């Protein structure tokens, strides 16, 4: 596949340079491509040394993470007016061609890639840089989701306390999973022992929101600053059982979960489509 891609890339660059040669000849019949025999009395399009030079390559980060922008730049001694375009080959099946000697690329997958740049000149020549090795590391957080309760489900607290659980997966392994629970709306007809005081507290007008602290109480905190607490992780499964003595009222809650992998990549986006945030109703 790599050989076939190389042939396709070569044909692509050759087609461009061939088109350039034909265009130059059509625009100026008195000019002939460099290296070819000129008609009697007619000069070459360029002297042989008009396109001489070498091309090097600079990469801003030789060990980037996935989806992080990497800047590449051609360092060329070929006269600028002799360069038609630069072709940057990133080694992952993609390339960029343009008149500017620099470009930006982000790698989708981990792995090692050979990067190079080729300058195509008006002399119908191609000058390539030596290849540089770029090693792309894991830059994606784990896939984490809530399995129970389901969105908009009515969950019973029960004598043993409510069990929340879900999944967390990452190729490098999951280092930790954290959960946050916010009170959205309180059901005033609270009957469970210990819930009455929590109901009064959660319905008292105060600045901010109320979050479950992972133990027994609700804590006032900024609505944009979730109070996360750690949960148990076994393989790709996480779980958390709320303390049966928790002083939290029945009502509507939002649960959100985040995870961090062994490389330190942490979840930062919460969306119902991802399954890492949902609302549910809690009853006694």
ZADO-1210 file (C-alpha; in nm, 4 decimals, padded with zeros to 6 digits):
<atoms>
<atom x="00.0000" y="00.0000" z="00.0000" code="UNK" pos="1"/>
<atom x="00.2876" y="00.2388" z="00.0879" code="UNK" pos="2"/>
<atom x="00.4496" y="00.1666" z="-00.2512" code="UNK" pos="3"/>
<atom x="00.1236" y="00.2302" z="-00.4330" code="UNK" pos="4"/>
<atom x="00.0790" y="00.5587" z="-00.2447" code="UNK" pos="5"/>
<atom x="00.4332" y="00.6619" z="-00.3309" code="UNK" pos="6"/>
<atom x="00.3660" y="00.5903" z="-00.6983" code="UNK" pos="7"/>
<atom x="00.0445" y="00.7918" z="-00.6840" code="UNK" pos="8"/>
<atom x="00.2249" y="01.0823" z="-00.5134" code="UNK" pos="9"/>
<atom x="00.5027" y="01.0687" z="-00.7726" code="UNK" pos="10"/>
<atom x="00.2553" y="01.0691" z="-01.0604" code="UNK" pos="11"/>
<atom x="00.0710" y="01.3602" z="-00.8966" code="UNK" pos="12"/>
<atom x="00.3840" y="01.5753" z="-00.8674" code="UNK" pos="13"/>
<atom x="00.4980" y="01.4725" z="-01.2175" code="UNK" pos="14"/>
<atom x="00.1615" y="01.5711" z="-01.3592" code="UNK" pos="15"/>
<atom x="00.1877" y="01.9143" z="-01.1995" code="UNK" pos="16"/>
<atom x="00.5400" y="01.9725" z="-01.3240" code="UNK" pos="17"/>
<atom x="00.4499" y="01.8466" z="-01.6732" code="UNK" pos="18"/>
<atom x="00.1552" y="02.0868" z="-01.6805" code="UNK" pos="19"/>
<atom x="00.3851" y="02.3656" z="-01.5661" code="UNK" pos="20"/>
<atom x="00.6299" y="02.2884" z="-01.8486" code="UNK" pos="21"/>
<atom x="00.3542" y="02.2889" z="-02.1102" code="UNK" pos="22"/>
<atom x="00.2166" y="02.6138" z="-01.9693" code="UNK" pos="23"/>
<atom x="00.5559" y="02.7818" z="-01.9814" code="UNK" pos="24"/>
<atom x="00.6109" y="02.6647" z="-02.3380" code="UNK" pos="25"/>
<atom x="00.2680" y="02.7833" z="-02.4473" code="UNK" pos="26"/>
<atom x="00.3071" y="03.1189" z="-02.2787" code="UNK" pos="27"/>
<atom x="00.6541" y="03.1778" z="-02.4205" code="UNK" pos="28"/>
<atom x="00.7276" y="02.9735" z="-02.7351" code="UNK" pos="29"/>
<atom x="01.0863" y="03.0924" z="-02.7285" code="UNK" pos="30"/>
<atom x="01.1512" y="02.9094" z="-02.3989" code="UNK" pos="31"/>
<atom x="01.2383" y="02.5429" z="-02.3570" code="UNK" pos="32"/>
<atom x="01.2466" y="02.3335" z="-02.0350" code="UNK" pos="33"/>
<atom x="01.5766" y="02.3234" z="-01.8487" code="UNK" pos="34"/>
<atom x="01.7891" y="02.0270" z="-01.9546" code="UNK" pos="35"/>
<atom x="01.6316" y="02.0030" z="-02.3021" code="UNK" pos="36"/>
<atom x="01.7807" y="02.1097" z="-02.6342" code="UNK" pos="37"/>
<atom x="01.6825" y="02.4629" z="-02.7201" code="UNK" pos="38"/>
<atom x="01.5845" y="02.5643" z="-03.0685" code="UNK" pos="39"/>
<atom x="01.8613" y="02.7411" z="-03.2592" code="UNK" pos="40"/>
<atom x="01.8934" y="03.0992" z="-03.1467" code="UNK" pos="41"/>
<atom x="01.6558" y="03.0484" z="-02.8532" code="UNK" pos="42"/>
<atom x="01.7759" y="03.0634" z="-02.4888" code="UNK" pos="43"/>
<atom x="01.6826" y="02.8090" z="-02.2152" code="UNK" pos="44"/>
<atom x="01.3953" y="02.8979" z="-01.9797" code="UNK" pos="45"/>
<atom x="01.6423" y="02.9008" z="-01.6907" code="UNK" pos="46"/>
<atom x="02.0117" y="02.8578" z="-01.6523" code="UNK" pos="47"/>
<atom x="02.0935" y="02.5214" z="-01.4916" code="UNK" pos="48"/>
<atom x="02.1979" y="02.6872" z="-01.1675" code="UNK" pos="49"/>
<atom x="01.8809" y="02.8987" z="-01.1396" code="UNK" pos="50"/>
<atom x="01.7116" y="02.6207" z="-00.9438" code="UNK" pos="51"/>
<atom x="02.0114" y="02.4804" z="-00.7602" code="UNK" pos="52"/>
<atom x="01.9911" y="02.4355" z="-00.3848" code="UNK" pos="53"/>
<atom x="01.8851" y="02.2016" z="-00.1117" code="UNK" pos="54"/>
<atom x="01.5776" y="02.1647" z="00.1096" code="UNK" pos="55"/>
<atom x="01.5661" y="02.0824" z="00.4798" code="UNK" pos="56"/>
<atom x="01.2746" y="02.0334" z="00.7173" code="UNK" pos="57"/>
<atom x="01.1933" y="02.1642" z="01.0643" code="UNK" pos="58"/>
<atom x="00.9216" y="02.0119" z="01.2856" code="UNK" pos="59"/>
<atom x="00.7966" y="02.1980" z="01.5924" code="UNK" pos="60"/>
<atom x="00.7373" y="01.8788" z="01.7938" code="UNK" pos="61"/>
<atom x="00.8992" y="01.5450" z="01.7122" code="UNK" pos="62"/>
<atom x="00.6940" y="01.3658" z="01.9813" code="UNK" pos="63"/>
<atom x="00.3455" y="01.5176" z="01.9602" code="UNK" pos="64"/>
<atom x="00.0224" y="01.3813" z="02.1026" code="UNK" pos="65"/>
<atom x="-00.2784" y="01.2852" z="01.8944" code="UNK" pos="66"/>
<atom x="-00.4800" y="01.5748" z="01.7514" code="UNK" pos="67"/>
<atom x="-00.2222" y="01.8309" z="01.8705" code="UNK" pos="68"/>
<atom x="-00.1127" y="02.0723" z="01.5927" code="UNK" pos="69"/>
<atom x="00.2413" y="02.0228" z="01.4628" code="UNK" pos="70"/>
<atom x="00.4085" y="02.2999" z="01.2616" code="UNK" pos="71"/>
<atom x="00.6407" y="02.2012" z="00.9774" code="UNK" pos="72"/>
<atom x="00.8638" y="02.4333" z="00.7763" code="UNK" pos="73"/>
<atom x="01.0805" y="02.3934" z="00.4683" code="UNK" pos="74"/>
<atom x="01.4307" y="02.5406" z="00.5019" code="UNK" pos="75"/>
<atom x="01.5346" y="02.5921" z="00.1414" code="UNK" pos="76"/>
<atom x="01.8383" y="02.7345" z="-00.0324" code="UNK" pos="77"/>
<atom x="01.6613" y="02.7123" z="-00.3685" code="UNK" pos="78"/>
<atom x="01.5840" y="03.0663" z="-00.4886" code="UNK" pos="79"/>
<atom x="01.2326" y="03.1561" z="-00.3783" code="UNK" pos="80"/>
<atom x="01.1282" y="03.2716" z="-00.7254" code="UNK" pos="81"/>
<atom x="01.2302" y="02.9322" z="-00.8646" code="UNK" pos="82"/>
<atom x="00.9955" y="02.7333" z="-00.6355" code="UNK" pos="83"/>
<atom x="00.6503" y="02.6609" z="-00.7758" code="UNK" pos="84"/>
<atom x="00.5191" y="02.4877" z="-00.4626" code="UNK" pos="85"/>
<atom x="00.6190" y="02.2849" z="-00.1579" code="UNK" pos="86"/>
<atom x="00.4687" y="01.9412" z="-00.0996" code="UNK" pos="87"/>
<atom x="00.4663" y="01.8287" z="00.2657" code="UNK" pos="88"/>
<atom x="00.4265" y="01.4538" z="00.3121" code="UNK" pos="89"/>
<atom x="00.3365" y="01.3656" z="00.6721" code="UNK" pos="90"/>
<atom x="00.3810" y="00.9913" z="00.6415" code="UNK" pos="91"/>
<atom x="00.0288" y="00.9067" z="00.7551" code="UNK" pos="92"/>
<atom x="-00.1309" y="00.9045" z="00.4125" code="UNK" pos="93"/>
<atom x="-00.1897" y="01.2798" z="00.3921" code="UNK" pos="94"/>
<atom x="00.0041" y="01.5711" z="00.2474" code="UNK" pos="95"/>
<atom x="-00.0259" y="01.9451" z="00.1826" code="UNK" pos="96"/>
<atom x="00.0940" y="02.1339" z="-00.1244" code="UNK" pos="97"/>
<atom x="00.1162" y="02.5102" z="-00.1465" code="UNK" pos="98"/>
<atom x="00.3294" y="02.8104" z="-00.2268" code="UNK" pos="99"/>
<atom x="00.4116" y="02.8758" z="00.1408" code="UNK" pos="100"/>
<atom x="00.7148" y="02.6994" z="00.2934" code="UNK" pos="101"/>
<atom x="00.5229" y="02.6027" z="00.6082" code="UNK" pos="102"/>
<atom x="00.2150" y="02.4064" z="00.7109" code="UNK" pos="103"/>
<atom x="00.0322" y="02.2669" z="01.0146" code="UNK" pos="104"/>
<atom x="-00.0787" y="01.9076" z="01.0691" code="UNK" pos="105"/>
<atom x="-00.2451" y="01.7018" z="01.3455" code="UNK" pos="106"/>
<atom x="-00.2072" y="01.3239" z="01.3593" code="UNK" pos="107"/>
<atom x="-00.5164" y="01.1148" z="01.4217" code="UNK" pos="108"/>
<atom x="-00.3447" y="00.7952" z="01.5351" code="UNK" pos="109"/>
<atom x="-00.0475" y="00.6986" z="01.7477" code="UNK" pos="110"/>
<atom x="00.2651" y="00.5596" z="01.5832" code="UNK" pos="111"/>
<atom x="00.5903" y="00.6566" z="01.4093" code="UNK" pos="112"/>
<atom x="00.5800" y="00.8562" z="01.0852" code="UNK" pos="113"/>
<atom x="00.8427" y="00.9684" z="00.8315" code="UNK" pos="114"/>
<atom x="00.7933" y="01.3341" z="00.7328" code="UNK" pos="115"/>
<atom x="00.9549" y="01.5119" z="00.4397" code="UNK" pos="116"/>
<atom x="00.9023" y="01.8084" z="00.2089" code="UNK" pos="117"/>
<atom x="00.9623" y="01.8357" z="-00.1660" code="UNK" pos="118"/>
<atom x="01.0133" y="02.1612" z="-00.3541" code="UNK" pos="119"/>
<atom x="00.8963" y="02.1594" z="-00.7166" code="UNK" pos="120"/>
<atom x="01.0841" y="02.4158" z="-00.9246" code="UNK" pos="121"/>
<atom x="01.0324" y="02.6088" z="-01.2436" code="UNK" pos="122"/>
<atom x="01.3228" y="02.4113" z="-01.3904" code="UNK" pos="123"/>
<atom x="01.1015" y="02.1035" z="-01.3903" code="UNK" pos="124"/>
<atom x="01.2993" y="01.9542" z="-01.1002" code="UNK" pos="125"/>
<atom x="01.2070" y="01.8265" z="-00.7541" code="UNK" pos="126"/>
<atom x="01.4296" y="01.8787" z="-00.4501" code="UNK" pos="127"/>
<atom x="01.3410" y="01.6709" z="-00.1428" code="UNK" pos="128"/>
<atom x="01.4493" y="01.6998" z="00.2183" code="UNK" pos="129"/>
<atom x="01.5789" y="01.4089" z="00.4275" code="UNK" pos="130"/>
<atom x="01.3017" y="01.2327" z="00.6193" code="UNK" pos="131"/>
<atom x="01.2411" y="01.3197" z="00.9838" code="UNK" pos="132"/>
<atom x="01.0884" y="01.0667" z="01.2243" code="UNK" pos="133"/>
<atom x="00.7868" y="01.1827" z="01.4246" code="UNK" pos="134"/>
<atom x="00.6506" y="00.9616" z="01.7032" code="UNK" pos="135"/>
<atom x="00.2886" y="01.0354" z="01.7972" code="UNK" pos="136"/>
<atom x="00.1757" y="00.9477" z="02.1503" code="UNK" pos="137"/>
<atom x="-00.1617" y="00.8874" z="02.3098" code="UNK" pos="138"/>
<atom x="-00.3462" y="01.2159" z="02.3455" code="UNK" pos="139"/>
<atom x="-00.7075" y="01.1017" z="02.3848" code="UNK" pos="140"/>
<atom x="-00.8967" y="01.0591" z="02.7141" code="UNK" pos="141"/>
<atom x="-01.0795" y="00.7365" z="02.7996" code="UNK" pos="142"/>
<atom x="-01.4261" y="00.6571" z="02.6691" code="UNK" pos="143"/>
<atom x="-01.6374" y="00.6794" z="02.9834" code="UNK" pos="144"/>
<atom x="-02.0133" y="00.6446" z="03.0232" code="UNK" pos="145"/>
<atom x="-02.2879" y="00.5973" z="03.2821" code="UNK" pos="146"/>
<atom x="-02.4646" y="00.2617" z="03.2536" code="UNK" pos="147"/>
<atom x="-02.7038" y="00.2971" z="03.5489" code="UNK" pos="148"/>
<atom x="-02.9185" y="00.4844" z="03.6117" code="UNK" pos="149"/>
<atom x="-03.0358" y="00.5571" z="03.2589" code="UNK" pos="150"/>
<atom x="-03.1305" y="00.9021" z="03.1359" code="UNK" pos="151"/>
<atom x="-03.4656" y="01.0192" z="03.2799" code="UNK" pos="152"/>
<atom x="-03.5008" y="00.6960" z="03.4768" code="UNK" pos="153"/>
<atom x="-03.6610" y="00.6835" z="03.8211" code="UNK" pos="154"/>
<atom x="-03.4078" y="00.5220" z="04.0561" code="UNK" pos="155"/>
<atom x="-03.4887" y="00.3954" z="04.4070" code="UNK" pos="156"/>
<atom x="-03.2442" y="00.4783" z="04.6823" code="UNK" pos="157"/>
<atom x="-03.3265" y="00.1633" z="04.8797" code="UNK" pos="158"/>
<atom x="-03.1959" y="00.0448" z="05.2167" code="UNK" pos="159"/>
<atom x="-02.8534" y="-00.0374" z="05.0743" code="UNK" pos="160"/>
<atom x="-02.8155" y="00.2961" z="04.8990" code="UNK" pos="161"/>
<atom x="-02.8219" y="00.3679" z="04.5262" code="UNK" pos="162"/>
<atom x="-02.5635" y="00.1914" z="04.3104" code="UNK" pos="163"/>
<atom x="-02.4337" y="00.3930" z="04.0140" code="UNK" pos="164"/>
<atom x="-02.2150" y="00.2184" z="03.7584" code="UNK" pos="165"/>
<atom x="-02.0793" y="00.2385" z="03.4059" code="UNK" pos="166"/>
<atom x="-01.7802" y="00.1766" z="03.1819" code="UNK" pos="167"/>
<atom x="-01.4388" y="00.3382" z="03.1191" code="UNK" pos="168"/>
<atom x="-01.2074" y="00.2197" z="02.8424" code="UNK" pos="169"/>
<atom x="-00.8687" y="00.3314" z="02.7135" code="UNK" pos="170"/>
<atom x="-00.5895" y="00.1481" z="02.5242" code="UNK" pos="171"/>
<atom x="-00.3328" y="00.2570" z="02.7851" code="UNK" pos="172"/>
<atom x="-00.5560" y="00.1678" z="03.0794" code="UNK" pos="173"/>
<atom x="-00.7714" y="00.3804" z="03.3096" code="UNK" pos="174"/>
<atom x="-00.6026" y="00.5392" z="03.6107" code="UNK" pos="175"/>
<atom x="-00.9087" y="00.6853" z="03.7821" code="UNK" pos="176"/>
<atom x="-01.2789" y="00.7588" z="03.7392" code="UNK" pos="177"/>
<atom x="-01.4666" y="01.0369" z="03.9177" code="UNK" pos="178"/>
<atom x="-01.8359" y="01.1081" z="03.9611" code="UNK" pos="179"/>
<atom x="-02.0337" y="01.4270" z="04.0374" code="UNK" pos="180"/>
<atom x="-02.4014" y="01.4559" z="04.1339" code="UNK" pos="181"/>
<atom x="-02.5910" y="01.7842" z="04.1287" code="UNK" pos="182"/>
<atom x="-02.9385" y="01.8544" z="04.2695" code="UNK" pos="183"/>
<atom x="-03.1580" y="02.0026" z="03.9966" code="UNK" pos="184"/>
<atom x="-03.4940" y="01.9925" z="04.1676" code="UNK" pos="185"/>
<atom x="-03.6102" y="01.8695" z="04.5118" code="UNK" pos="186"/>
<atom x="-03.9265" y="01.6697" z="04.5710" code="UNK" pos="187"/>
<atom x="-04.0772" y="01.8291" z="04.8820" code="UNK" pos="188"/>
<atom x="-04.2681" y="01.5198" z="04.9966" code="UNK" pos="189"/>
<atom x="-03.9482" y="01.3635" z="05.1332" code="UNK" pos="190"/>
<atom x="-04.0131" y="01.0653" z="05.3628" code="UNK" pos="191"/>
<atom x="-03.6766" y="00.8961" z="05.3908" code="UNK" pos="192"/>
<atom x="-03.5035" y="00.9412" z="05.7277" code="UNK" pos="193"/>
<atom x="-03.2428" y="01.2121" z="05.7206" code="UNK" pos="194"/>
<atom x="-03.3763" y="01.3598" z="05.3963" code="UNK" pos="195"/>
<atom x="-03.5972" y="01.6283" z="05.5539" code="UNK" pos="196"/>
<atom x="-03.3070" y="01.8438" z="05.6694" code="UNK" pos="197"/>
<atom x="-03.1319" y="01.8045" z="05.3365" code="UNK" pos="198"/>
<atom x="-03.4517" y="01.9050" z="05.1568" code="UNK" pos="199"/>
<atom x="-03.4754" y="02.2252" z="05.3585" code="UNK" pos="200"/>
<atom x="-03.1104" y="02.3066" z="05.2943" code="UNK" pos="201"/>
<atom x="-03.1282" y="02.2373" z="04.9228" code="UNK" pos="202"/>
<atom x="-03.4390" y="02.4515" z="04.8794" code="UNK" pos="203"/>
<atom x="-03.3031" y="02.7490" z="05.0756" code="UNK" pos="204"/>
<atom x="-03.2170" y="03.0223" z="04.8233" code="UNK" pos="205"/>
<atom x="-02.8390" y="03.0559" z="04.8099" code="UNK" pos="206"/>
<atom x="-02.5851" y="03.1416" z="04.5479" code="UNK" pos="207"/>
<atom x="-02.4585" y="02.8425" z="04.3544" code="UNK" pos="208"/>
<atom x="-02.5718" y="02.4807" z="04.3325" code="UNK" pos="209"/>
<atom x="-02.5780" y="02.1785" z="04.5608" code="UNK" pos="210"/>
<atom x="-02.3545" y="01.8793" z="04.4997" code="UNK" pos="211"/>
<atom x="-02.3349" y="01.5423" z="04.6706" code="UNK" pos="212"/>
<atom x="-01.9976" y="01.5135" z="04.8459" code="UNK" pos="213"/>
<atom x="-01.9579" y="01.1372" z="04.7898" code="UNK" pos="214"/>
<atom x="-02.0145" y="01.0646" z="05.1595" code="UNK" pos="215"/>
<atom x="-02.3418" y="01.1716" z="05.3223" code="UNK" pos="216"/>
<atom x="-02.4088" y="01.5404" z="05.2601" code="UNK" pos="217"/>
<atom x="-02.4820" y="01.8058" z="05.0016" code="UNK" pos="218"/>
<atom x="-02.2329" y="02.0875" z="04.9572" code="UNK" pos="219"/>
<atom x="-02.2949" y="02.4366" z="04.8196" code="UNK" pos="220"/>
<atom x="-02.0632" y="02.5067" z="04.5296" code="UNK" pos="221"/>
<atom x="-02.0518" y="02.7059" z="04.2058" code="UNK" pos="222"/>
<atom x="-02.2768" y="02.5613" z="03.9361" code="UNK" pos="223"/>
<atom x="-01.9874" y="02.5614" z="03.6883" code="UNK" pos="224"/>
<atom x="-01.7552" y="02.3810" z="03.9341" code="UNK" pos="225"/>
<atom x="-01.8772" y="02.0210" z="03.9781" code="UNK" pos="226"/>
<atom x="-01.7735" y="01.8463" z="04.2987" code="UNK" pos="227"/>
<atom x="-01.6120" y="01.5239" z="04.1756" code="UNK" pos="228"/>
<atom x="-01.5285" y="01.2300" z="04.4018" code="UNK" pos="229"/>
<atom x="-01.3476" y="00.9036" z="04.3147" code="UNK" pos="230"/>
<atom x="-01.5293" y="00.5792" z="04.2416" code="UNK" pos="231"/>
<atom x="-01.4209" y="00.2161" z="04.2317" code="UNK" pos="232"/>
<atom x="-01.2684" y="00.0861" z="03.9051" code="UNK" pos="233"/>
<atom x="-01.2241" y="-00.2786" z="03.8057" code="UNK" pos="234"/>
<atom x="-01.0970" y="-00.3343" z="03.4520" code="UNK" pos="235"/>
<atom x="-01.3331" y="-00.1426" z="03.2227" code="UNK" pos="236"/>
<atom x="-01.6100" y="-00.1156" z="03.4841" code="UNK" pos="237"/>
<atom x="-01.6642" y="00.1532" z="03.7448" code="UNK" pos="238"/>
<atom x="-01.9150" y="00.1615" z="04.0299" code="UNK" pos="239"/>
<atom x="-02.0187" y="00.3669" z="04.3313" code="UNK" pos="240"/>
<atom x="-02.2719" y="00.2842" z="04.6020" code="UNK" pos="241"/>
<atom x="-02.4115" y="00.5809" z="04.7887" code="UNK" pos="242"/>
<atom x="-02.3980" y="00.5621" z="05.1671" code="UNK" pos="243"/>
<atom x="-02.7398" y="00.4454" z="05.2994" code="UNK" pos="244"/>
<atom x="-02.7164" y="00.7256" z="05.5600" code="UNK" pos="245"/>
<atom x="-02.6716" y="00.9925" z="05.2917" code="UNK" pos="246"/>
<atom x="-02.8606" y="01.3084" z="05.3801" code="UNK" pos="247"/>
<atom x="-02.9830" y="01.3912" z="05.0339" code="UNK" pos="248"/>
<atom x="-03.3454" y="01.4528" z="04.9382" code="UNK" pos="249"/>
<atom x="-03.5505" y="01.2795" z="04.6708" code="UNK" pos="250"/>
<atom x="-03.5659" y="01.4813" z="04.3533" code="UNK" pos="251"/>
<atom x="-03.4103" y="01.5251" z="04.0109" code="UNK" pos="252"/>
<atom x="-03.0320" y="01.4925" z="03.9858" code="UNK" pos="253"/>
<atom x="-02.7662" y="01.5272" z="03.7204" code="UNK" pos="254"/>
<atom x="-02.4854" y="01.2732" z="03.7247" code="UNK" pos="255"/>
<atom x="-02.1656" y="01.3248" z="03.5282" code="UNK" pos="256"/>
<atom x="-01.8568" y="01.1060" z="03.5106" code="UNK" pos="257"/>
<atom x="-01.5008" y="01.1680" z="03.3958" code="UNK" pos="258"/>
<atom x="-01.1931" y="00.9478" z="03.3626" code="UNK" pos="259"/>
<atom x="-00.8153" y="00.9823" z="03.3359" code="UNK" pos="260"/>
<atom x="-00.5920" y="00.7347" z="03.1548" code="UNK" pos="261"/>
<atom x="-00.2414" y="00.6202" z="03.2523" code="UNK" pos="262"/>
<atom x="-00.0858" y="00.8913" z="03.0347" code="UNK" pos="263"/>
<atom x="-00.2732" y="01.1661" z="03.2177" code="UNK" pos="264"/>
<atom x="-00.5340" y="01.2376" z="02.9476" code="UNK" pos="265"/>
<atom x="-00.8576" y="01.3403" z="03.1216" code="UNK" pos="266"/>
<atom x="-01.2174" y="01.3826" z="03.0092" code="UNK" pos="267"/>
<atom x="-01.3145" y="01.7455" z="02.9591" code="UNK" pos="268"/>
<atom x="-01.6298" y="01.7281" z="02.7436" code="UNK" pos="269"/>
<atom x="-01.9673" y="01.6248" z="02.8827" code="UNK" pos="270"/>
<atom x="-02.2515" y="01.5412" z="02.6479" code="UNK" pos="271"/>
<atom x="-02.5630" y="01.3200" z="02.6605" code="UNK" pos="272"/>
<atom x="-02.4507" y="01.1799" z="02.3254" code="UNK" pos="273"/>
<atom x="-02.1287" y="01.0583" z="02.4889" code="UNK" pos="274"/>
<atom x="-02.3251" y="00.9101" z="02.7757" code="UNK" pos="275"/>
<atom x="-02.1098" y="01.0770" z="03.0421" code="UNK" pos="276"/>
<atom x="-02.3828" y="01.3112" z="03.1726" code="UNK" pos="277"/>
<atom x="-02.7523" y="01.2487" z="03.2331" code="UNK" pos="278"/>
<atom x="-03.0467" y="01.3484" z="03.4511" code="UNK" pos="279"/>
<atom x="-03.2453" y="01.1005" z="03.6598" code="UNK" pos="280"/>
<atom x="-03.5097" y="01.1041" z="03.9316" code="UNK" pos="281"/>
<atom x="-03.4206" y="00.9743" z="04.2779" code="UNK" pos="282"/>
<atom x="-03.6951" y="00.8452" z="04.5076" code="UNK" pos="283"/>
<atom x="-03.6863" y="00.6906" z="04.8550" code="UNK" pos="284"/>
</atoms>
